[in-house]
Amino acid sequence: MIGKHFSLSMLALMFCLLFMSSCKTRTNAIQLAKAKSSINLDSIPIPNNLRVPLYNEGQLCHWVRTIFQDSKGDLWIATNHYGVMRYNGDTLEYFSEEHGLGAGRVTDIIEDEKGALWIGTYDGVTKYENNSFTNYPTTDSVIKNDVWSLLIDRKGIFWVGTMNGVFQFHPEKNGSVEENFTHFPIPLADVKDPNTILSPYRVASILEDSKGDIWFATDGYGICKFNASVSGTGDGKAFVHFTKADGLSDNNVADLLEDSRGNIWIGSMYGGISKYNGTSFRNYTEENYINGEEVYGLYESKSGAIWFAAEHHGVYRFTPDSSLIAEGTFENFHEKDGLNTRGIITMFEDKEDRFWFGGWKGLFRFDGKSFTTVTKDGPWD
């Protein structure tokens, strides 16, 4: 059993830092090499058999970090060591540095209004458009400034959360790092003895809520909310902090989600899952409705259910019901249901109603009752 200060997710990051290729600065578009339609996993170097085994026979990769479907319907799967995978409904492809993708671990994928994909990596931000990649490195310091989260808000402002804080990204300038990335300083909350894991400035998740305010998940300093509507008014209320002193379950925040009812869900490293209704916090882990204190992968399905993963305890589905004391019911899915992993960190329900789960040991499909491990042969459809 891995202790709480040496979790599977932290191991993934450590292996990533140990075995990544050196950073390469690229600012010009690089034409995408033709990808192979057949996948030969044996040809991909895999760091293996360190503190935990990193490869299991048949899986697509050993860590899936995020899943995204673009406007064309192609499914993109971000990994720790293999770059990104794309499934276009017929062919599974891997794209890596040799195809022009930015270096190393891929953490986030979003799409802009013109249909270009933006990919957060260990080496900055990569744009995929017209079958080519363009890289915008943040810095040569791979420890301090790798990308963790991306957001394009309703005003078109491009936010980037890194190990070294928050930046606003201006790709149209296509210049130096300083021209492309503008530091957006967010104040640190007044926290006594913060238990920072990687960096006090790391922003693991960025959320724009239904009011247009921007929420930042920090590493040891709780949540910082930027009230965009009052920014620049001089009233001193542009930033609001939420910490344990305000009822937050843990100051090490891992993930954020606003549900369709306006609640903010918070996944943390040491405090489990909690919900903020605009007035107060409720911690369902502390109330013993779920097991597991490290929570990732917050997701609202089309049915309105809230899904999340609790490390070592599978995934949970919360079905809202205001008539119940817990305001809903919790169902747990784990190994008994075919979920052969203890480390899910991302979930996605696509346009075809296929429900995907990713994390340690690769990619999984959920059919409404049970889970199946996805190999190169599927199940895809």
C-alpha positions in Angstrom: 0.0 0.0 0.0 1.4 3.4 -1.0 1.1 6.0 1.8 -0.8 9.2 1.4 2.3 11.2 0.9 3.5 8.9 -1.9 0.4 8.3 -4.0 -0.1 6.8 -7.4 -0.6 10.2 -9.0 2.6 11.5 -7.4 4.5 8.4 -8.6 3.2 9.1 -12.1 4.6 12.6 -12.0 8.0 11.4 -10.7 8.3 8.8 -13.4 7.4 11.4 -15.9 10.1 13.8 -14.7 12.7 11.0 -14.6 12.2 9.6 -18.1 11.1 12.5 -20.2 13.2 13.5 -23.2 15.0 16.8 -23.0 13.0 19.9 -23.8 13.2 21.2 -27.3 12.3 24.7 -28.2 10.1 25.0 -31.3 8.1 28.0 -32.4 7.4 27.1 -36.0 4.7 24.7 -37.2 6.0 21.2 -37.8 4.2 19.0 -40.3 2.6 15.9 -38.8 4.2 12.7 -39.9 1.9 10.1 -41.2 0.8 8.0 -38.3 0.8 4.2 -38.4 -2.7 2.6 -38.5 -1.5 -0.4 -36.6 0.0 0.0 -33.1 3.1 -1.9 -32.0 3.4 -1.2 -28.3 6.6 -3.2 -28.2 8.3 -0.5 -30.2 7.6 2.2 -27.6 10.2 2.5 -24.8 8.5 2.1 -21.5 10.2 2.8 -18.1 9.3 -0.3 -16.1 9.5 -2.1 -12.8 10.5 0.7 -10.5 8.4 1.2 -7.4 5.3 0.1 -9.2 4.9 -1.7 -12.6 4.2 0.8 -15.3 3.0 -1.5 -18.0 0.3 -4.3 -18.2 0.0 -6.5 -21.2 -2.5 -5.3 -23.7 -3.2 -1.8 -22.3 -2.8 1.2 -24.5 -0.6 3.0 -22.0 0.1 3.0 -18.3 -1.3 6.4 -17.5 -4.2 8.3 -19.2 -4.4 11.9 -17.9 -7.3 13.4 -19.8 -9.9 12.5 -22.5 -11.4 15.0 -25.0 -13.6 14.8 -28.1 -13.1 17.5 -30.7 -15.8 19.2 -32.8 -15.1 16.7 -35.6 -15.9 13.8 -33.3 -12.3 12.5 -33.0 -11.4 11.2 -29.5 -8.2 12.5 -28.0 -6.5 10.7 -25.1 -3.6 12.3 -23.3 -0.9 10.2 -21.7 2.1 10.4 -19.4 4.8 9.0 -21.7 3.2 8.4 -25.1 2.1 11.9 -26.1 -1.5 11.8 -27.3 -3.7 9.1 -28.9 -6.4 9.9 -31.4 -9.3 7.6 -32.4 -11.1 8.9 -35.4 -13.8 6.3 -35.5 -11.7 3.9 -37.6 -8.0 4.2 -36.7 -6.1 4.6 -33.5 -3.0 6.8 -33.8 -0.2 7.9 -31.4 1.4 11.4 -31.8 4.6 12.2 -29.9 7.6 14.5 -30.1 8.7 13.0 -33.3 5.5 14.2 -34.9 5.9 17.7 -33.5 4.0 17.5 -30.2 5.5 19.3 -27.2 7.7 17.4 -24.8 6.6 14.9 -22.2 3.5 14.5 -20.1 0.2 15.8 -21.6 -2.2 17.2 -19.0 -5.0 19.0 -20.7 -6.7 19.4 -24.1 -9.2 22.1 -25.1 -10.6 23.5 -28.4 -11.1 27.1 -29.5 -14.0 28.5 -31.5 -12.1 28.1 -34.8 -11.6 24.3 -34.2 -7.9 24.4 -33.2 -6.8 22.1 -30.4 -4.6 23.4 -27.6 -2.6 20.8 -25.6 -0.9 21.4 -22.3 2.4 19.6 -21.9 5.5 19.4 -19.7 7.1 21.9 -22.2 4.4 24.5 -22.6 1.4 24.7 -24.9 1.0 23.0 -28.3 -1.5 24.0 -31.0 -2.8 21.3 -33.4 -4.4 22.8 -36.5 -4.5 21.7 -40.2 -2.6 18.5 -39.5 0.4 20.3 -37.9 1.7 21.1 -34.4 3.0 24.5 -33.3 4.7 24.6 -29.9 4.8 27.5 -27.5 7.3 26.6 -24.8 6.9 28.3 -21.4 10.5 28.1 -20.3 13.5 25.8 -20.2 12.8 25.1 -16.5 10.8 21.9 -16.6 10.3 21.7 -12.9 8.9 25.2 -12.3 6.8 25.9 -15.3 5.2 22.9 -16.9 1.5 23.2 -17.7 -1.2 21.6 -15.5 -4.4 23.2 -16.7 -6.0 25.2 -19.6 -9.1 27.3 -20.0 -10.5 29.7 -22.7 -13.2 31.7 -20.9 -16.3 33.3 -22.4 -14.4 36.5 -23.1 -11.8 34.6 -25.1 -9.1 35.0 -22.5 -6.7 32.0 -22.6 -5.7 30.9 -19.1 -2.7 28.6 -18.4 -2.1 27.1 -15.0 1.6 26.0 -14.4 3.9 24.9 -11.7 5.0 28.6 -11.5 1.5 30.2 -11.3 -1.1 31.5 -13.7 -0.5 33.0 -17.1 -2.7 34.6 -19.8 -1.6 33.2 -23.1 -1.4 35.3 -26.3 -0.6 32.9 -29.2 -1.4 35.5 -31.9 1.8 37.3 -30.9 3.9 34.3 -31.9 7.0 35.8 -30.3 9.2 35.2 -27.2 8.0 33.5 -24.1 7.5 36.9 -22.5 5.3 38.0 -25.4 3.2 34.9 -25.5 2.7 34.4 -21.8 1.7 37.2 -19.4 2.0 36.4 -15.7 -1.3 36.8 -13.9 -0.4 37.0 -10.2 -2.9 35.5 -7.8 -2.4 36.3 -4.1 -1.6 33.4 -1.8 -4.1 32.9 1.0 -3.0 33.4 4.6 -2.5 29.7 5.5 -0.5 28.7 8.6 2.0 25.9 7.7 0.8 25.1 4.2 1.3 21.5 3.2 2.5 22.2 -0.3 3.2 19.0 -2.3 5.1 20.3 -5.4 5.0 24.1 -5.6 3.1 26.8 -3.7 2.3 28.4 -7.1 1.1 25.3 -8.8 -2.5 25.6 -10.2 -3.9 22.1 -10.8 -7.3 23.1 -12.1 -9.0 26.3 -13.5 -12.7 26.7 -13.6 -15.0 29.4 -15.1 -18.3 29.3 -13.3 -21.8 30.2 -14.7 -21.3 33.8 -13.5 -18.0 34.3 -15.4 -15.8 34.1 -12.3 -12.5 32.2 -12.5 -11.6 29.6 -9.8 -8.0 28.4 -9.3 -7.1 25.3 -7.4 -3.8 25.7 -5.5 -1.2 23.4 -3.9 -1.5 24.1 -0.2 -3.4 27.5 -0.3 -6.9 26.4 -1.0 -9.0 28.0 -3.7 -8.6 31.5 -5.1 -11.6 32.9 -6.9 -11.1 35.8 -9.3 -14.3 37.9 -9.5 -14.0 39.0 -13.1 -17.1 41.3 -12.8 -15.4 43.5 -10.1 -11.9 43.4 -11.4 -10.5 46.9 -11.9 -13.2 48.6 -9.8 -10.7 49.2 -7.0 -13.0 47.8 -4.3 -10.5 45.2 -3.2 -12.8 42.2 -3.8 -11.3 41.0 -7.1 -9.9 37.9 -5.3 -11.6 35.7 -2.7 -9.9 32.9 -0.9 -11.5 29.6 0.4 -9.3 27.6 2.8 -9.8 25.2 5.7 -10.5 28.1 7.9 -13.6 28.8 5.8 -14.8 25.2 5.8 -12.8 23.8 2.8 -11.9 20.2 3.5 -8.3 20.5 2.4 -6.0 23.3 1.2 -4.4 21.0 -1.4 -7.0 21.2 -4.1 -6.7 18.8 -7.0 -9.9 19.4 -9.1 -12.9 21.7 -9.5 -16.3 21.3 -11.2 -19.4 23.4 -11.3 -22.5 21.3 -11.8 -25.7 22.2 -13.7 -27.3 23.3 -10.4 -24.6 25.8 -9.6 -22.8 23.9 -6.9 -19.0 23.9 -6.9 -17.5 20.4 -6.3 -14.0 20.2 -4.9 -11.6 17.2 -5.1 -8.6 17.3 -2.8 -5.4 15.4 -2.0 -6.1 14.8 1.7 -9.7 15.9 2.3 -11.7 13.8 -0.1 -14.8 15.3 -1.9 -16.8 18.3 -0.9 -19.4 20.6 -2.3 -19.9 24.4 -2.0 -23.4 25.7 -2.5 -22.5 29.3 -2.6 -22.8 29.7 1.2 -21.2 26.7 2.9 -19.2 23.6 2.4 -20.2 20.0 2.8 -17.6 17.3 3.1 -19.0 13.9 2.1 -15.8 12.1 2.9 -15.8 13.5 6.5 -19.4 12.4 6.8 -18.4 8.8 5.8 -20.5 8.7 2.6 -17.4 7.7 0.6 -14.0 6.1 1.2 -10.7 7.6 0.1 -9.2 11.0 0.7 -7.5 11.7 -2.7 -10.1 12.7 -5.2 -9.7 13.5 -8.9 -11.7 13.3 -12.2 -14.8 15.4 -11.3 -17.3 15.0 -14.0 -21.1 15.6 -14.6 -22.7 13.1 -16.9 -25.5 13.8 -19.3 -27.9 12.4 -16.8 -26.9 15.0 -14.2 -25.0 12.5 -12.0 -21.7 13.7 -10.5 -18.8 11.2 -11.0 -15.4 11.3 -9.2 -12.6 8.9 -8.5 -11.2 8.2 -5.0 -7.7 6.7 -5.2 -7.5 3.0 -4.1 -11.4 3.0 -3.9 -12.5 3.1 -7.6 -15.1 5.7 -8.7 -18.3 7.0 -7.3 -21.5 8.1 -8.9 -23.6 10.7 -7.0 -27.2 10.9 -8.1 -28.8 14.1 -6.8 -32.0 13.8 -4.6 -32.8 16.8 -2.4 -35.2 14.6 -0.3 -32.3 12.7 1.2 -30.1 13.7 4.1 -27.0 13.4 1.8 -28.8 15.3 -0.9 -28.4 12.3 -3.1 -27.1 8.7 -3.3 -23.6 7.4 -3.7 -22.7 4.3 -5.7 -19.2 2.8 -5.8 -17.7 1.0 -8.8 -14.4 -0.9 -8.4 -12.7 -4.2 -9.2 -15.9 -6.1 -8.6 -17.3 -4.2 -11.6 -14.4 -4.7 -13.9 -12.5 -1.5 -13.0 -9.0 -3.0 -12.8 -7.2 0.0 -11.4 -6.9 2.0 -8.2 -6.0 5.2 -10.0 -8.7 6.8 -12.3 -8.0 10.5 -12.8 -10.2 11.5 -15.8 -13.7 10.7 -17.2 -15.6 11.7 -20.4 -19.0 10.9 -21.9 -18.7 11.5 -25.6 -21.3 12.5 -28.3 -22.0 8.9 -29.1 -22.8 8.3 -25.4 -19.7 6.2 -24.9 -18.4 6.7 -21.4 -14.6 6.6 -21.0 -12.5 6.4 -17.8 -8.7 6.9 -17.8 -5.8 6.7 -15.3 -3.3 4.1 -14.2 -3.4 1.0 -16.4 -4.8 2.9 -19.3 -8.3 3.4 -20.7 -11.6 1.8 -19.7 -15.2 1.8 -21.0 -18.3 1.9 -18.9 -21.5 0.4 -20.4 -23.8 1.5 -17.6 -23.2 -1.5 -15.4 -19.6 -2.6 -15.7 -16.2 -1.6 -17.0 -14.0 -3.1 -19.7 -10.3 -2.5 -20.3 -9.7 -0.9 -23.7 -7.0 -2.4 -25.9 -5.9 -1.5 -29.4 -8.8 -3.8 -30.5 -11.3 -1.9 -28.4 -14.1 -1.9 -27.5 -14.4 1.4 -29.5 -17.9 1.5 -30.8 
